[in-house]
Amino acid sequence: MAWTKKHLLDIESLTAEEIITVLDTARGFKAVGERAIKKVPALRGKTVVNLFVEPSTRTRISFELAAQRLSADIVNFSAEASSFKKGETLKDTALTLQALNADFIVIRHSASGAPHFLSRVLDAHVINAGDGAHAHPTQALLDCFTIRERKGKIAGLNVTILGDILYSRVARSDIWALTKLGANVTLCGPSTLVPKTFEQMGCRVTHDVDEAIRDADIINLLRIQHERQRKTMFPSIGEYTQLFGLNKARLAKTKPDALIMHPGPINRGVEIDSEIADSGRSVILEQVTNGLAVRMAVLFLVNGGKVPAEAVGN
């Protein structure tokens, strides 16, 4: 098993072999989810704290369910109802949780680097559930899992990521994961949101949407990250949709077996037509299902990848 890391902080620090280990482990956990009894005792007696200092629905529920399926105890921490409102620091909050014998801290934070900071001050396993515009490693891993499951491979595939790249932690993590596994990555969107500097990460940048999606095997759409933008990056939502939205006319010019992905939440009628989001070409809901298996795999692997002896046979 090619996994020795105590934390999952980003994709950049993982090897291709470590990424594949997560994907292979997730395949087994996906099978668990299809059984009548969906629980395994791998984290029995362990405590997982979901420390979400930034709003989340999909990722928080996915991590909570993943921990439940592994038989862990779960504490959900909401910044809205916490001492953060009273001025407590992230470090003090995390140390308090550790003093309560938390084994895992799953953190989402608006500040880039917050999970890395916690990993240096805590003994607990730290898993990054999204930090600012920096990284969202489990989203990249579930995207890779979905692609590999549907296409049988990742190496050699043409993957186009379309939308707000500049402010997207998903895009950065996807680029690292896909290029490490041998995919050809193209980025497309308005020039203000897709600067040429991204070519330094080993991908291609274009602002011509029809050219970007023509030969794509995978089209991964991203929403506009209004909450992270400090100024208006394009004239209007209507113009963005007209120039970069995936509609039926554009889809007709793509490969017939090209898959449509989206990390959610979807802005229907903006980056994607509602009809396409619900079509047979879309794997958006499969991504959600696969995300649960991937997050189970991550929790399992950072814990050492072993079922505790007292849980075996129960």
N, C-alpha and C positions, 0 to 999 in steps of 0.2 A: 504494500500500500504506500503510495507516494504522497504521504501527508504527515508533516511533523509540526505544523504551526499551531500555536496556542490560540491565536486570534484570527479573525478574517477582517482585515481593515480595508483592503482594496484589491484590485485585480493586477495592478502593475507589479506587485511584489511576488505574484504567483508564477510558477513555471507552467508550461503547457501540460506537463505530466500531472501537476497538482490539480489543474483545471479538469483534466480528464478523470482523475480520481473522484472528484466531486460528482461529475456527470454519471460515472459508473455506479457510484454509491446511491445517487438519487434514483437510478433506474430500479434498484431493489426496493427503495422506499415507496416508489410510485405503485409497485405491485402490492405493497401493504395496504395502500389506500383503496385498493379494489377488493379487499377481503371483507367478509361480513364483520369481523372484529378488527378494527383499524389501528389498534394500539400495540406497541411493542415496549418492553421494559428497559430500553437502553439508557434512559436518564432517570430511572426511578430513584427518588431520594435527592435529586438535584433541584436547585431553584433557579429559574430563569426570570430575570427582570426585564420587562420591555420598557425602556427609558425613552419615551418619545417626546422630545422637547419641541418638535415641529409636527404639525397635524399630519395624520396618515390614517387611511382606512384600510386599503388593500394589504399593504406590507405589515401593519401591526396585527391584523386579524390572521394573516398567513403565518407569521412567527408564533402567535399565540396558539393556533391550531397545531402547528408543527411541534411545539413543546408539549402540548397535551397528548399528541399521538405517541410521543416518546416517553410518556408517563412522568414528566417533570412537574414540579409545583411551579405556578406562574404568578408573578406579581406584575400588574399593569400600572405603570406610573404615568400620570398625565400632568404636564407642566401647568395646565390651567388651574389645577386644584392642589398645587404643591407649594413648598417653601421658595421655589424660584420666584414666585410673586412677591415674596418678602425679602428678596435680595440674596438668597443663598447661592453660592457658587456651584458650578457643575462638579468641581472636585469634591466639595463637602457633601453634596447630595450622593455622589457615587461612593464615597468612603462610608457614609451612613448605611447605604444599601449593602456594602461589603461587610460591614460590622454585623449585619443581620444574616450573614453567611450566604449571600447570593453567589452562585457559581458561575452564572453567565449574565452579562449585561448586553442587551441588544439595544443599540442607541441610534436614534435619528435626531439630527441636530442641524440647525441652519448654518452653523459655523463650520467651514471646512477644517478638517484636522481634529475635531472634537473626539472621535473614536481613538485616534492615534495618541492623543493626550491621555485619555483614560487608560489605555493599555500600558502606559508608562507608570501610572500611579496606583493601579489596582492589581491584585492577585487573580481576580476573576477573569474568565475568558470574555473578550470583548468582540462583538460582532457589529459591523457597520451596516446599519439599515438605511443609510443615506446621510451624507454630510455636505451641506451647502450645494455648490455646483461641482464638487470634487469627485465623489465616487458613490456608486450604488452596486456593490459587488454581487449581491445575490440576484439582482435583476439581470445583470449580464450573464450570470451562470444559468439562470432559468431560460434566458433567450437562447443561449448556446444549446442547452438541453433540448429545447423545442425544435430548433433547427436540425440538430443531429437526429432527433427522433423522426422527423418528417422527411428529411432528405438523405438520411443514412450516413452523412459525413458533414464536415465543415470545410475542410481543406479544399481550395480551388473554387469554392462558391463565390458568386458576386453578391455582396450585401450592400444595399443602399440605405443609409440613414438620412431621413428627410425631415427637416424642421429646424427647431431652435437648438442648434448644437452648442452655441457659446455658453448658455446658461444650464446645460443639461448634464447632470452627473451620470445619467443613464448612458448618454452618448459616449462619454469618456471611458466608462467601464466597458461598454460594448466594444469600443475600438480596441482597447487593450486585449480583451478576451479573443475577439475574432481574428485579429492579426496574429496573435500567438498561436492560434490553431490553424493558420494558413489560409484564411479567407481573404478575398480582395474587397476592401471596404471603400465605398464612395460616400462622401458627405455632400448634401445638397440643401439649399435654402437661400434666403436673402443674404447678400454679401455682408450685411451688418451682423448677421447671426452665424455665418459660416466663414470665418476669416481663413485665409490661406495658411496661417500658422499651424493649423491642424495637420497639414501635410507632414510636419515633423514627427507625428505619431505613426507614420507609415501608411496613411490612407490618401485617397485622391479627393480633391475638392472641386466641385463644379457648381454653377448657379443656373444651369439649364436643366430643368426638372425632367423634360422628356428624354433627354440624353442620359440622365442619371438612372432612370428606371427602365430604359429600353432593354438592357441585357441583364437586369437584376434577377437573381434567383429568390432573393428575400428583399422586401421593401419594409423597413422598420420606420414607422411614423412617430414623431414626437410632437407633443403639444407645445404651444407657446407658453414659456415660463414667465407669465406676467409678474408673479410675486417676486422674482429675482431681478427683473430688469430695472435699471435705475433711470432709464429714459426710453422714449418711444423708438423702437428699432425699425419700424416700417410704418407707412402712412395710415393703414387701416386694416382691420380684420378682413373686410371684404376684398381688399387688394391682395392680401396674403392668400386667401382662398383661391382667388382667380389665378394667381401666378404659381402657387405651390401646392394647392389642395389636391388630394387624390380623388378624382371624379371618374365617372364611367368612361368618358372619352379618353382620358389619360390611361386608365387601366386597360383599355382595349389595345393599346400599343405595346403592352408588356408581354413577357413570356406567359403562355397559358397556364403554366404550372408555378408561376411566381407566387410566393406566400406573402400575406399581409400581416404585419405584426404591429403592436402598439403596447407600451408599458402601462397605459391608463394613468389618470382618467382621460377618456376620449372627449374631445370637443366635436361632437357630431356636426357636420356641415361646415367645419372650419378646415382642419387638416385632413379629414376623410369624410366622404359621403356616408350617410347612415346605411344605405343599401349595401355598400362595400364592406362596412364593419360587420354586418350580419351575414355576409355571403360565405360560400364554401371555400373561398380563397383565404378567408381570415382565420388566423389561429390565436386570436386575442384571448378567448376564454381558455384555450389549451394552455396558454402561458400562465394563467392564474392557477390552474390545476397543477402544472409542472412546478410552479413556484413553491407550492407546499412541499413537494417531494425534495426539491433542492434545499429548502431551508431545514428540513429534517436531516438531510445529509450533512449540511454544514454544522449544525449543532452536534451531531454524532461524531464528526471528524475532529472538531476542535477539542472535544472531550477525550480524544485519544483513540476513537474508533473501536471501542470495546464495550460489550455488554457487561455490566457489573456481575460478579460471580454470584452474589446473593439473589440476582434476578433470574438467573438461568434456570430453566425448568419450571418456572412459576407461570 
